[in-house]
């Protein structure tokens, strides 16, 4: 595989003026799994920018095409949000993406002060395309993957019931699910009705997985996002869920502290959006946020945790289960 990497990298170097004349140094494997490979390649001389490039090779499957399309188009109005793109080539059954090497954004405890910069970054992305309509008449986003098809698949009642019952039959997860059976089945049966208010949720261009772990910094200390497989024109609450709830999940804290953190983050997001001239109905948005959280838990997060239990790995199932019961009270759901 390394000979192929060197061959294709040399081809990109010869075609890109920014890389012209550079020589390939070390090739270091960052990730290697079926259908997806990532390498860090050093360039010489090493006193010239860029010192490294990231090479990401993925199979041309549907789940990868949104990110491939984004990097191929490399739209000017989004370049401040993702890594610089040096080239994209389709060869040997893969799309090879040559990207700017970025450093990891430092990990932080959950506090508003630590999250202000990521929230400001998220708001700057949303503000450029923020709309109260389900579509926006802007040619700049006509090519953006739409959320509707993924929404229909995710909320398909039969799919969810079959997925849930699969785990009910597994010895490791059967006992865990026994006490939650009534609640889960009731939410799944009434999911379309529960989620109906999200049709009115403000939409924008979103990253789709605005997890803290996907935030990196460039050489000028500016924030960037990696892994754009899920970007779309969709409810803005989805990005907020990932940034806030996934961070809460990974840090042990009291319910009172996490509730305070969530409230502070949302209020700060509203304040930042206001600086862009966007006044948000805070009470309405917070309700939509909670409905979105329920949507993500019941269609994705809970199944991710059940899969870990099935595999004998540590799981945050209890965290999302407790969240679901809290949301049941907040949204006045039966079960």
NUVO-266214 format. One record per residue (C-alpha): residue in one letter; z, x, y. Coordinates in steps of 0.02 Angstrom, whole numbers, plus 32768, in hexadecimal, padded with zeros to 4 digits. Last residue first. Example, Ala and Ser with C-alpha at 12.3 -4.5 7.8 and 13.67 -1.06 7.14 Angstrom:
<sites>
s816582AC7FCB a818682677F1F 
</sites>
This chain:
<sites>
x85AD774880FF x858476F381A4 x85487750823D x859C773C82E5 x853E77D08335 x85DD782F8361 x8636780082C0 x85A478308251 x858A78CC82BB x86397907828D x861678E681D5 x8574794881E0 x85C879DB8237 x864A79E081AC x85BD79E9812B x85687A708193 x86037AE08192 x862D7AB780DD x857F7AF180A4 x85937B9B80F7 x856A7BF58055 x85917C967FF8 x85147CB27F69 x85197C6D7EB7 x84607C407EB7 x84867B867EB3 x85047B9F7F3F x84817BF77FA8 x84047B6A7F87 x84887AED7FBD x84997B4C8062 x83DE7B468086 x83DD7A8F8054 x84657A6680D3 x84077AC2815D x835E7A6E8140 x834379B28144 x83F679718154 x843579FD81C4 x839B7A0A8232 x8391794E8251 x844D79418271 x843C79CC82F2 x83AA79728342 x841378D4834F x849E793B839F x8426798A841C x83DD78DE8444 x848D78A38470 x84A7793E84DA x840179218533 x842E786E8560 x84D578A385A9 x848879338609 x83F478D98658 x839379768684 x835A79A98732 x82CA7A248727 x82A67A8387C8 x82A37B2D8773 x83547B5087B3 x83837AA98761 x83507AF086B9 x83D47B7786D1 x845C7AF786F6 x842A7A8B8660 x842F7B2585EE x84DB7B508634 x85187AA1860A x84D47AB28559 x85287B5B8540 x85CF7B208586 x85D17A858517 x85A87AEA847A x862D7B6C84A2 x86B17AE784C2 x86887A91841D x868D7B3983C3 x87377B61840E x87827AB683E4 x873E7ABC8332 x87937B648319 x872E7C0282FE x86E07C648270 x86387CA682AB x85937C95824D x85847BD8825C x85A77BDB8317 x85107C4C8332 x84A17BDC82C8 x84E07B48832E x84BC7B8F83DC x84157BE983D2 x83CC7B808347 x84017AD98390 x83C47B0A843E x83177B3183F9 x830D7A8683A4 x834E7A2C8440 x82AB7A578498 x825179CE8435 x81A57A0E83FD x81087A6E842E x810B7AF083A6 x814D7B98836E x81827B9E82B7 x81327C42827E x81647C9B831F x81CB7D2582CC x82057D91835F x82477D63840B x82527DD684A1 x82D87DFE8522 x82C07E8185A8 x831C7F27859C x82857F8685E2 x82627FD48536 x825E7F2684E7 x82F37EC084AB x83027E508412 x83337D9B83F1 x830C7D5B8342 x83BF7D728305 x83FD7CFD838F x83977C73833C x83107C1F83A5 x82B97BDF8308 x82367B67834C x81FC7BDA83D8 x81E07B438447 x81537B0D84B9 x81997A73850B x81DA79C884E5 x825679508533 x82A078DA84B1 x825B782884B6 x822078298401 x82CB787183D8 x831477C283ED x82C677908343 x832A781082E0 x83AD7797829F x832B77138277 x82BE778D8216 x835677D481BC x839A7731817A x8387775380C0 x83A9780D80D8 x844877EA813A x8488777080B7 x846377E48025 x84BD7873807B x8557780E80A9 x856B77BC7FFF x8556785E7F9C x85CC78CB7FFF x865B78D17F80 x85E678FC7EF0 x8580797E7F4F x85EE7A157F28 x860179E07E73 x854579D67E5A x85217A7A7EB4 x854B7AF87E2B x851A7A877D99 x846F7A597DE5 x8447799F7DD2 x8484796F7E7F x841C79FF7EC4 x837C79AF7E86 x83BB79087EC6 x83B9794C7F79 x8306798C7F6D x82CB78E97F1E x832378847FA5 x82DD78F3802F x822A78E87FF1 x8237782B7FDA x82787813808A x81F2787C80E1 x824E78C18177 x821679768164 x81617949813B x814F78D181CD x81A0794E8244 x812E79DB8208 x8097796F822D x80DB793A82D7 x810B79E5831B x80627A1A835A x80237ACB834C x7FEF7B0E83F8 x7F337B10841A x7F3C7A8D84A4 x7FC77AF384F5 x7F6C7B478586 x7EFB7AB0859C x7F8D7A5085E7 x7F92799485D6 x803C79898586 x806E792784EC x810878C584B5 x813778B0856D x81D778E685C2 x818B799085E1 x81C07A4685EA x812F7AC085DC x81637B538649 x821A7B208648 x822E7B32858C x820C7BEE8586 x82787C13861F x83027BA685D6 x83047C0C8535 x83127CAF8596 x839E7C698604 x83F87C318566 x83E27CDF8518 x84297D3085B8 x84BC7CB985C7 x84F17CCC8512 x85727D578521 x85C47D0685B9 x85C57C5C8565 x862B7C9D84D5 x86037CAA841D x861D7D5F83ED x858A7DD48405 x85037E3183A5 x849A7EAB840A x83E27E7B841D x83847EDC8398 x83067F5D83D5 x824B7F3A83E2 x81B07F90839A x81147F4583EA x80A17EF1836E x80137F1382F5 x7FF27E77828E x7F977E8A81E8 x7F587DE581A0 x7F4F7DFB80E4 x7ED37DEA8054 x7E9B7EA0805B x7E687E8D8112 x7E837E1B81A7 x7EA67E818242 x7F167E6382D9 x7F2F7EDF8368 x7FA67F2E83E3 x800C7E918409 x809F7EA78480 x81397E528439 x81617D9C8469 x81A67D418501 x81577D9A8596 x80AB7D858547 x80B57CC8854A x80527CA185E9 x7FD37D2A85BF x7FA17CD8851C x7F987D538489 x7F127CEB8432 x7F1F7D538393 x7FDD7D5F83A3 x7FF07CA383AF x7F727C7F8325 x7FCD7CF682AE x80737CA482DA x80317BF582B9 x7FD27C2E821D x80687C6C81B9 x80A27BC6816E x7FEC7B988146 x7FD07C3280DB x7F687CC8810F x7FDB7D4580B6 x80467DAD8129 x80457E648161 x80B67E9781F1 x80A17F43823D x811F7F7882C0 x80F180048335 x8154809D8366 x8156812083F0 x80F680AC8464 x80FA80FE84DE x80E181BA84DF x8166823D84B8 x814E822883FC x80A3827D83F5 x809182328379 x80AA81828339 x8133813982CC x810E80A3825E x818F801D8237 x81567FAE81A8 x815E7EF5817E x811B7E9E80E3 x81087DE580BA x80B37D8C8028 x81347DBC7FA6 x81BB7E267FF1 x81C77ECC8049 x82257EE080EB x82447F76815B x81DA7FF780FE x81C9809A8161 x812280EF8181 x813D819981D1 x80BD81E68247 x8016819A8278 x7FB681F782FF x7F9181BB83AF x7EEB81DB8407 x7ED381288440 x7F7080BD8434 x7F67806984DF x7EA8806684D6 x7EAD7FFF8435 x7E16800D83C1 x7E3980BA8377 x7EF18090835E x7EC57FEC8307 x7E5380468289 x7ED580CD826E x7F5380448246 x7EDC7FF681C8 x7EC680998167 x7F7D80CA8174 x7FB780208136 x7F38802380A7 x7F7480D08071 x802780908077 x800080008000 
</sites>
